[in-house]
Amino acid sequence: MVKMKRTNFVVPFIAVLTLLLVNFAVAFASVDSVEFNGVELDGITMAGMVDDTVPVKVIFTANEDAADVNLEVEMYGFRDDVSADADIDDIEDGVTYVKTLSLSLPDDADDLSEEYTLYVRMTTKTDIVTETYTVSLQRESHTLEILSVDFDSSVSAGESVPVTVVVKNTGYNQEDDVYVTVTIPELDVSERAYVGDLAPVECCDDGCDSDEDSESKTVYVKIPADADSDTYSIEVKAYSDDAETTESDTISVGGSTDSNFFPAAESKTLKAGETVSYDLVIVNTADNVATYELYEVSSEDLTVTVPSIVVVGPRDSEVVTIEVTADSDARGVYTFSVISDDKQVVYTADVSGSKVSSAIIALTIALVIIFLVLLVVLIVLATRKGSKEAEEVETSYY
């Protein structure tokens, strides 16, 4: 009976000992040290800059002979994979090895700085060894990124092409006075637009002048009317005093845009101080969208308002409304022009006497009514007076 109890005690002891031996089994290799960008990661948090490529040196020792060994370093939590690996193949027991990998850090850090885990992993077909380290990913002090460039890639000579550029501040600090330029070097064409200040993060509350970290800006580029039909390089640059970035693309230029300008009515009559509307019909007979820049030339006695940009679809037309206001002291016949590139439409405005205001008209009507009322009262009084005199004459007669 005592012998059975001893047996029952020995069996669990052997099972626990077996588990301990399994858990404390020596791995096929040991990671001795890891250097990140030349600094050993030994209980410290190392900083890495966004979009940098850094060397990661791994020193490890083989605890047994192994084949088909692979070394990998990796970080998680980004839009694209952040990893590097190398095949080491065979290692021998007791030998120390050094392997350096190039790790491309991500370019999409949302925060100014943030800590991530760097995984150093060694694998064979049957075993795996993993070590982890902390790396702080930090933005560069001043960087800009062009997120998108949108424009019609097939245009006509003589056309004004709208190029929409989205710029983002991907740096650590605010970028002041950001500009965008669009250039077609072969056509000697370049236009610039002011974007403004960009904060490092949206809703920045640390002394930033702007609450937005990105901005969209449209730049209008005029293709010369005599440009040859060809494909040209187009360069888009975003810059400030401290940062600059450039993107390149191509644009295909065809024959000149076929369009016509037709005034609906070339002459109108208006009063001084009055506003009238003129219509301009723009017909685009080309197979692509046409953009027109309009401006006016007029006398100082006229205020002419015309849209600065008009976009007309392929084989389509657009009616443009032109507002004209004559000054209060304007008199006579005036001409004004609406111009777009080499096209010009001339209008005439015949300004006569001052426009009678509604208040003056109302006052005139009131005075007429008062005059009529007074006239009626006078007639009634005169009639009564004549009747009274007649009665007195009749009484004295009798």
URUR-V769402 format. One record per residue. PHI is phi in whole degrees, -180 to 180 (999 if undefined). PSI is psi in whole degrees, -180 to 180 (NA if undefined). OMEGA is omega in degrees with one decimal (999 if undefined). Layout:
BEGIN
PHI_PSI_OMEGA ; PHI_PSI_OMEGA
END
This chain:
BEGIN
999_-41_178.2 ; -68_-38_179.5 ; -61_-39_178.7 ; -65_-38_179.3 ; -65_-40_179.1 ; -65_-39_179.7 ; -64_-43_178.8 ; -61_-29_-179.5 ; -79_-37_-175.4 ; -69_-39_-176.4 ; -61_-51_177.4 ; -62_-35_-179.6 ; -63_-42_179.4 ; -66_-38_179.8 ; -64_-45_179.3 ; -64_-41_180.0 ; -64_-38_178.7 ; -64_-42_178.4 ; -63_-41_179.2 ; -64_-40_179.0 ; -65_-38_178.1 ; -66_-45_-177.6 ; -66_-32_-177.7 ; -99_19_177.0 ; -67_139_-176.9 ; -72_132_177.5 ; -69_163_-176.6 ; -68_-18_177.5 ; -156_159_178.5 ; -126_134_176.5 ; -82_116_-178.3 ; -82_-44_179.9 ; -162_158_177.2 ; -134_128_175.8 ; -109_129_179.5 ; -112_111_-179.1 ; 57_39_175.5 ; 89_-2_-179.2 ; -117_131_-179.0 ; -73_133_178.9 ; -89_83_-178.6 ; -120_77_-179.6 ; 77_12_178.3 ; -117_161_175.3 ; -102_115_-177.0 ; -95_139_-179.7 ; -92_138_173.1 ; -126_144_-178.3 ; -91_141_179.9 ; -55_137_174.2 ; 71_11_174.5 ; -84_159_169.0 ; -113_118_-172.9 ; -118_149_174.3 ; -82_136_174.7 ; -119_110_-178.0 ; -100_125_-178.8 ; -114_125_175.2 ; -111_124_-177.3 ; -141_159_179.9 ; -123_134_178.3 ; -78_132_176.8 ; -96_-7_177.5 ; -165_166_174.2 ; -68_137_179.5 ; -149_153_179.4 ; -123_162_178.7 ; 54_49_-179.4 ; -86_135_177.8 ; -124_136_177.9 ; -112_132_-178.7 ; -140_139_170.2 ; -118_141_-171.2 ; -155_148_173.0 ; -131_145_-177.4 ; -114_164_173.3 ; 101_23_-178.3 ; -127_167_-178.9 ; -64_-42_179.2 ; -112_162_178.8 ; -65_137_174.7 ; -120_94_-176.0 ; -159_160_174.3 ; -150_144_-179.2 ; -146_165_179.6 ; -152_142_174.9 ; -87_121_179.4 ; -97_-24_-179.5 ; 68_-113_-170.9 ; -94_139_172.7 ; -130_153_-177.7 ; -115_145_-177.5 ; -57_131_175.5 ; 84_-2_-178.4 ; -97_138_178.1 ; -97_137_-176.5 ; -123_152_176.8 ; -127_128_178.6 ; -136_130_179.0 ; -112_127_178.7 ; -114_150_175.4 ; -100_119_-177.5 ; -110_119_177.5 ; -86_114_-179.0 ; -75_153_-175.4 ; -70_161_178.3 ; -113_15_-173.5 ; -122_40_178.8 ; -71_122_-179.7 ; -79_-30_-178.8 ; -100_162_178.3 ; -62_-39_174.0 ; -155_148_-178.5 ; -159_146_-178.7 ; -90_140_178.2 ; -133_162_178.5 ; -97_128_175.2 ; -98_120_179.5 ; -98_127_172.5 ; -112_116_-170.0 ; -128_131_174.6 ; -118_132_-175.6 ; -136_151_165.5 ; -123_-169_179.1 ; -69_-21_-175.1 ; -124_-17_-174.3 ; -127_162_178.3 ; -147_139_175.8 ; -126_128_-177.3 ; -131_134_172.2 ; -126_147_-178.9 ; -124_147_179.9 ; -141_161_-178.7 ; -105_130_178.4 ; -127_133_176.5 ; -98_121_179.7 ; -96_122_-174.5 ; -126_144_177.4 ; -72_154_170.1 ; -67_158_-175.8 ; -60_-46_-176.9 ; -139_111_174.4 ; -146_147_174.8 ; -123_151_177.1 ; -133_134_172.9 ; -89_110_-176.1 ; -76_-37_-178.6 ; -158_153_174.2 ; -135_117_-176.3 ; -119_128_175.4 ; -163_163_177.0 ; -75_117_-174.3 ; -76_-9_178.0 ; -127_111_-174.6 ; -129_179_-179.8 ; -115_152_174.9 ; -61_140_-178.5 ; 87_-2_-176.1 ; -91_149_171.3 ; -95_120_-173.3 ; -105_119_175.0 ; -79_127_178.2 ; -117_115_-178.2 ; -99_123_-175.7 ; -120_132_175.1 ; -108_120_-177.2 ; -115_139_178.5 ; -128_142_173.3 ; -85_111_179.6 ; -107_15_-179.6 ; -95_-177_-177.4 ; -83_-27_-175.0 ; -115_166_176.0 ; -68_142_174.8 ; -105_120_-178.4 ; -96_144_173.5 ; 53_65_178.4 ; -86_137_178.4 ; -122_158_173.9 ; -127_133_174.0 ; -123_143_175.5 ; -121_124_-173.4 ; -131_137_169.1 ; -117_92_-170.8 ; -57_-42_-175.7 ; -67_-23_178.2 ; -101_2_-179.1 ; 56_43_-178.3 ; -117_132_177.4 ; -154_132_178.1 ; -132_149_-177.7 ; -129_148_176.9 ; -139_147_-179.8 ; -89_126_179.7 ; -92_-45_-179.2 ; 114_-159_180.0 ; -92_141_178.7 ; -123_127_178.0 ; -76_157_177.5 ; -69_-31_175.0 ; -139_153_179.2 ; -63_146_179.2 ; 58_43_178.7 ; -65_130_-179.2 ; -117_22_-177.4 ; -111_56_177.0 ; 77_21_-179.3 ; -84_146_177.2 ; -85_-14_-178.3 ; -127_150_177.2 ; -100_-2_-176.7 ; -114_139_177.3 ; -98_-4_177.8 ; -142_158_-177.5 ; -152_145_176.2 ; -106_134_-179.5 ; -138_137_178.8 ; -106_126_179.4 ; -112_131_-179.9 ; -98_119_-177.5 ; -109_125_-178.6 ; -92_118_176.2 ; -80_127_-179.9 ; -58_142_-178.1 ; -64_-25_-178.9 ; -99_17_-179.9 ; -66_136_177.7 ; -71_150_176.0 ; -71_114_-175.6 ; -169_176_174.9 ; -106_128_-174.7 ; -120_154_175.0 ; -82_136_177.2 ; -122_129_-176.2 ; -115_132_178.9 ; -118_126_-178.5 ; -126_134_172.1 ; -114_134_-175.6 ; -155_158_170.3 ; -137_-169_177.8 ; -67_-24_-173.0 ; -115_-10_-175.5 ; -146_157_-180.0 ; -158_142_175.7 ; -148_150_-175.0 ; -136_141_173.2 ; -126_146_-179.7 ; -123_150_177.8 ; -154_-174_177.5 ; -127_154_178.1 ; -137_136_-177.9 ; -101_125_-178.5 ; -109_126_178.6 ; -106_-160_179.1 ; -65_169_-176.4 ; -66_151_179.0 ; -71_131_178.9 ; -94_113_-177.9 ; -148_160_-179.1 ; -139_146_178.2 ; -114_127_-178.8 ; -129_121_174.1 ; -79_133_179.2 ; -70_-39_176.1 ; -148_120_-173.9 ; -82_-23_-175.6 ; -134_140_176.3 ; -144_155_178.2 ; -107_136_179.2 ; -147_161_178.2 ; -86_157_173.5 ; -60_132_-177.7 ; 86_-4_-177.3 ; -94_156_177.2 ; -118_131_177.0 ; -128_164_-178.3 ; -115_138_172.2 ; -114_152_177.6 ; -115_140_174.7 ; -124_124_-180.0 ; -100_122_178.1 ; -109_123_-178.9 ; -112_124_176.6 ; -106_110_-178.5 ; -97_7_179.5 ; -83_172_-177.6 ; -93_5_178.4 ; -132_165_-179.3 ; -66_139_179.2 ; -119_138_178.3 ; -117_129_-176.1 ; -118_134_172.0 ; -99_122_-177.2 ; -111_145_169.7 ; -149_162_-175.1 ; -117_154_172.9 ; -129_121_-173.9 ; -149_171_177.0 ; -73_159_177.3 ; -66_-20_-179.3 ; -81_-6_178.6 ; -119_141_171.6 ; -110_113_-174.9 ; -111_127_179.3 ; -116_122_-178.4 ; -137_142_177.8 ; -60_139_-178.2 ; -78_-31_-179.2 ; -130_131_176.4 ; -130_128_179.4 ; -111_127_-178.6 ; -123_130_-178.6 ; -69_168_179.5 ; -63_133_-179.1 ; 51_49_-177.6 ; -140_175_179.6 ; -136_162_-179.7 ; -143_135_177.3 ; -98_121_-179.2 ; -104_128_179.5 ; -95_130_-179.5 ; -115_122_179.6 ; -97_129_-179.2 ; -126_127_178.1 ; -121_128_178.0 ; -89_139_177.1 ; -64_160_-176.8 ; -65_-26_179.9 ; -105_14_-180.0 ; -75_140_176.0 ; -147_139_173.8 ; 109_-168_-177.4 ; -102_127_-178.6 ; -122_152_173.1 ; -120_149_174.1 ; -144_157_-175.3 ; -125_148_170.2 ; -114_124_-171.1 ; -123_140_172.7 ; -142_109_-177.2 ; 55_-119_-177.7 ; -94_7_179.9 ; -104_139_-179.3 ; -142_131_177.0 ; -118_128_-177.0 ; -105_131_178.0 ; -117_160_178.0 ; -124_137_176.1 ; -124_117_-179.8 ; -97_105_-175.1 ; -99_121_179.1 ; -103_-156_-176.0 ; -56_170_-176.8 ; -59_145_175.7 ; -72_127_-179.8 ; -79_123_-176.8 ; -76_160_-179.8 ; -66_-31_179.4 ; -67_-41_178.7 ; -65_-41_178.7 ; -61_-44_-179.9 ; -63_-41_179.2 ; -65_-41_178.6 ; -61_-45_179.0 ; -62_-42_-179.7 ; -63_-41_179.1 ; -65_-39_177.8 ; -63_-42_179.8 ; -63_-44_179.9 ; -62_-42_178.9 ; -61_-43_179.6 ; -64_-39_179.4 ; -64_-44_179.2 ; -63_-39_179.2 ; -63_-42_179.2 ; -63_-43_-179.8 ; -61_-42_179.7 ; -64_-41_178.9 ; -63_-43_-179.8 ; -63_-45_-179.7 ; -63_-41_180.0 ; -65_-40_179.5 ; -64_-44_180.0 ; -64_-40_-179.4 ; -65_-38_179.0 ; -67_-37_-179.5 ; -68_-40_-178.3 ; -66_-42_179.6 ; -64_-37_180.0 ; -65_-40_-180.0 ; -65_-40_-179.0 ; -65_-41_178.9 ; -62_-42_-178.6 ; -66_-40_-179.5 ; -65_-43_-179.4 ; -68_-26_179.8 ; -69_-39_178.8 ; -80_NA_999
END
